[in-house]
Amino acid sequence: MNTDTLSWTAVCAADDILPNTGVCALVDGRHVAVFRVGESQYFAIDNVDPKANASVLSRGLVGNLGDKTVVASPLYKHHFDLKTGECLELPEFSVRAHEVRIEAGQVMVVG
């Protein structure tokens, strides 16, 4: 995929997200959860928990299940793979993953 032709949205300064936490941003009309894992990895998935239909995933706990980096929904505790958006417990509740890059110190997300 040629990421140069996509519509990138500046979300915040990269340092504004504390390691192993997330923030919510509005990207092209969608609620997107943007996570910083460790010092320099960034991921983005849809923020709406599909089981609860609530915009809460950015407030979930970040961790690992096996070799997957995940966030646990604060409502139903389902785990979402931050790379793919897959819901590990109930794949039918998977969410969309978004491309992320850091440009001039800013977190940029594709809508």
Contacts in CASP RR format, 6 or more apart in sequence:
PFRMAT RR
TARGET T0000
AUTHOR 0000-0000-0000
METHOD contacts of the structure
MODEL  1
MNTDTLSWTAVCAADDILPNTGVCALVDGRHVAVFRVGESQYFAIDNVDP
KANASVLSRGLVGNLGDKTVVASPLYKHHFDLKTGECLELPEFSVRAHEV
RIEAGQVMVVG
1 99 0 8 1.000
3 99 0 8 1.000
3 101 0 8 1.000
3 110 0 8 1.000
6 99 0 8 1.000
6 110 0 8 1.000
6 111 0 8 1.000
7 28 0 8 1.000
7 110 0 8 1.000
7 111 0 8 1.000
8 101 0 8 1.000
8 103 0 8 1.000
8 108 0 8 1.000
8 109 0 8 1.000
8 110 0 8 1.000
9 25 0 8 1.000
9 27 0 8 1.000
9 28 0 8 1.000
9 108 0 8 1.000
9 109 0 8 1.000
9 110 0 8 1.000
9 111 0 8 1.000
10 106 0 8 1.000
10 107 0 8 1.000
10 108 0 8 1.000
11 23 0 8 1.000
11 25 0 8 1.000
11 27 0 8 1.000
11 32 0 8 1.000
11 34 0 8 1.000
11 106 0 8 1.000
11 107 0 8 1.000
11 108 0 8 1.000
11 109 0 8 1.000
12 23 0 8 1.000
12 25 0 8 1.000
12 34 0 8 1.000
12 106 0 8 1.000
12 107 0 8 1.000
13 105 0 8 1.000
13 106 0 8 1.000
13 107 0 8 1.000
14 36 0 8 1.000
14 42 0 8 1.000
14 102 0 8 1.000
14 105 0 8 1.000
14 106 0 8 1.000
14 107 0 8 1.000
15 105 0 8 1.000
16 23 0 8 1.000
16 107 0 8 1.000
17 23 0 8 1.000
17 34 0 8 1.000
17 35 0 8 1.000
17 36 0 8 1.000
17 42 0 8 1.000
17 107 0 8 1.000
18 36 0 8 1.000
19 36 0 8 1.000
19 37 0 8 1.000
19 38 0 8 1.000
19 39 0 8 1.000
20 36 0 8 1.000
20 37 0 8 1.000
20 38 0 8 1.000
20 62 0 8 1.000
20 63 0 8 1.000
21 35 0 8 1.000
21 36 0 8 1.000
21 62 0 8 1.000
22 33 0 8 1.000
22 34 0 8 1.000
22 35 0 8 1.000
22 36 0 8 1.000
22 58 0 8 1.000
22 59 0 8 1.000
22 60 0 8 1.000
22 62 0 8 1.000
22 71 0 8 1.000
23 33 0 8 1.000
23 34 0 8 1.000
23 58 0 8 1.000
24 31 0 8 1.000
24 32 0 8 1.000
24 33 0 8 1.000
24 34 0 8 1.000
24 47 0 8 1.000
24 55 0 8 1.000
24 58 0 8 1.000
25 31 0 8 1.000
25 32 0 8 1.000
25 34 0 8 1.000
25 109 0 8 1.000
26 32 0 8 1.000
27 44 0 8 1.000
27 98 0 8 1.000
27 109 0 8 1.000
27 110 0 8 1.000
27 111 0 8 1.000
28 111 0 8 1.000
30 46 0 8 1.000
30 47 0 8 1.000
30 111 0 8 1.000
31 46 0 8 1.000
31 47 0 8 1.000
31 48 0 8 1.000
31 55 0 8 1.000
32 44 0 8 1.000
32 45 0 8 1.000
32 46 0 8 1.000
32 47 0 8 1.000
32 98 0 8 1.000
32 109 0 8 1.000
32 111 0 8 1.000
33 44 0 8 1.000
33 45 0 8 1.000
33 46 0 8 1.000
33 47 0 8 1.000
33 57 0 8 1.000
33 58 0 8 1.000
33 71 0 8 1.000
34 42 0 8 1.000
34 43 0 8 1.000
34 44 0 8 1.000
34 58 0 8 1.000
34 100 0 8 1.000
34 107 0 8 1.000
34 109 0 8 1.000
35 42 0 8 1.000
35 43 0 8 1.000
35 44 0 8 1.000
35 45 0 8 1.000
35 58 0 8 1.000
35 62 0 8 1.000
35 71 0 8 1.000
35 82 0 8 1.000
36 42 0 8 1.000
37 43 0 8 1.000
37 62 0 8 1.000
37 63 0 8 1.000
37 69 0 8 1.000
37 82 0 8 1.000
41 69 0 8 1.000
42 100 0 8 1.000
42 101 0 8 1.000
42 102 0 8 1.000
42 107 0 8 1.000
43 69 0 8 1.000
43 82 0 8 1.000
43 83 0 8 1.000
43 97 0 8 1.000
43 100 0 8 1.000
44 97 0 8 1.000
44 98 0 8 1.000
44 99 0 8 1.000
44 100 0 8 1.000
44 109 0 8 1.000
45 57 0 8 1.000
45 71 0 8 1.000
45 80 0 8 1.000
45 82 0 8 1.000
45 85 0 8 1.000
45 95 0 8 1.000
45 96 0 8 1.000
45 97 0 8 1.000
45 98 0 8 1.000
46 57 0 8 1.000
46 85 0 8 1.000
46 95 0 8 1.000
46 96 0 8 1.000
46 98 0 8 1.000
47 55 0 8 1.000
47 56 0 8 1.000
47 57 0 8 1.000
47 58 0 8 1.000
48 54 0 8 1.000
48 55 0 8 1.000
48 56 0 8 1.000
48 57 0 8 1.000
48 95 0 8 1.000
49 55 0 8 1.000
49 56 0 8 1.000
49 57 0 8 1.000
49 73 0 8 1.000
49 75 0 8 1.000
49 76 0 8 1.000
49 78 0 8 1.000
49 93 0 8 1.000
50 87 0 8 1.000
50 93 0 8 1.000
50 94 0 8 1.000
50 95 0 8 1.000
51 73 0 8 1.000
51 75 0 8 1.000
51 76 0 8 1.000
51 78 0 8 1.000
51 90 0 8 1.000
51 93 0 8 1.000
52 73 0 8 1.000
52 75 0 8 1.000
52 76 0 8 1.000
54 75 0 8 1.000
56 73 0 8 1.000
56 74 0 8 1.000
56 75 0 8 1.000
57 71 0 8 1.000
57 73 0 8 1.000
57 80 0 8 1.000
57 95 0 8 1.000
59 74 0 8 1.000
60 71 0 8 1.000
60 72 0 8 1.000
60 73 0 8 1.000
60 74 0 8 1.000
61 71 0 8 1.000
61 72 0 8 1.000
61 74 0 8 1.000
62 69 0 8 1.000
62 70 0 8 1.000
62 71 0 8 1.000
62 82 0 8 1.000
63 69 0 8 1.000
63 70 0 8 1.000
63 71 0 8 1.000
63 72 0 8 1.000
64 70 0 8 1.000
65 79 0 8 1.000
65 88 0 8 1.000
68 79 0 8 1.000
68 81 0 8 1.000
68 82 0 8 1.000
68 83 0 8 1.000
68 88 0 8 1.000
69 81 0 8 1.000
69 82 0 8 1.000
69 83 0 8 1.000
70 79 0 8 1.000
70 80 0 8 1.000
70 81 0 8 1.000
70 82 0 8 1.000
70 88 0 8 1.000
71 79 0 8 1.000
71 80 0 8 1.000
71 82 0 8 1.000
72 78 0 8 1.000
72 79 0 8 1.000
72 80 0 8 1.000
73 79 0 8 1.000
73 80 0 8 1.000
78 87 0 8 1.000
78 88 0 8 1.000
78 89 0 8 1.000
78 90 0 8 1.000
78 93 0 8 1.000
79 87 0 8 1.000
79 88 0 8 1.000
79 89 0 8 1.000
80 86 0 8 1.000
80 87 0 8 1.000
80 88 0 8 1.000
80 94 0 8 1.000
80 95 0 8 1.000
81 88 0 8 1.000
81 97 0 8 1.000
82 97 0 8 1.000
83 97 0 8 1.000
84 94 0 8 1.000
84 97 0 8 1.000
85 94 0 8 1.000
85 95 0 8 1.000
85 96 0 8 1.000
85 97 0 8 1.000
86 94 0 8 1.000
87 93 0 8 1.000
87 94 0 8 1.000
87 95 0 8 1.000
98 109 0 8 1.000
98 110 0 8 1.000
98 111 0 8 1.000
99 109 0 8 1.000
99 110 0 8 1.000
100 107 0 8 1.000
100 108 0 8 1.000
100 109 0 8 1.000
100 110 0 8 1.000
101 108 0 8 1.000
102 108 0 8 1.000
END
